Amino acid sequence: MHDFFDMPSDLQHSWIGLVGLHLREALLPVAAGLLLALPIAQLCIRFRWLYPPVLGVTTVLYAVPSLAFFVVLINYTGQTELTVMIPLAVYSLVVLVPAIVDGVRSVPPETLSAATAMGFGPIRRYFQVQLPIAVPAIIAGLRVATVSSISLVSVGMLIGNQGALGNLLHDAQIYNRPELTWNSVITTALLAIVVDALLVLVRVLLTPWMPSGTAGRKQAPALKDAAR
């Protein structure tokens, strides 16, 4: 067990340090992707003709192998965390943009009419009505993007040991220590499970009107009731 958590000195991190580094390299890109996806999705909602080409572009970018992204970026950002995180942020868009668009479009017309009757302008209606009701769909997209990001961080080991827990896979071969491989695989999987569970908890807390076992099939009636 001691060998399992004994990190080689070339990693310059303890096991806890690698876990924190892995989470940073995985979650910051998803957060950046969400900040990008929100205005992009709003444009797609406002201008419906824009949605197909945007979805096409994000899908094409998602199909670009991470190594190809690294080769292009490394000339500008070097062998740094940023070279790993930029592709992960781009990859998250293919999940987050459709999740936000579908979630906002699922808001019942009568709910929007009630909000308008209560004096909500377009911006206030978007942030206080449409986005809150779209939370289940957005969280579902975040869960997929986050788990994917956590798994893809390990690829960064190919560019100057920027793969956090994935660096253990490289050192396992160099030092002939298979327990490092198990450490990387098991820890990465546990991180994905824990973060996914936390996102489910966030969804439950933000949508108390929904049964805990559903993921967006029912919408909140609160605004409709308030308008009566």
PyMOL commands that set and color helices and strands:
alter all, ss='L'
color gray80, all
select helices_A, chain A and resi 2-5+9-11+15-46+48-63+66-77+81-105+109-117+122-133+135-158+164-174+178-206+222-227
alter helices_A, ss='H'
color red, helices_A
deselect
rebuild
show_as cartoon
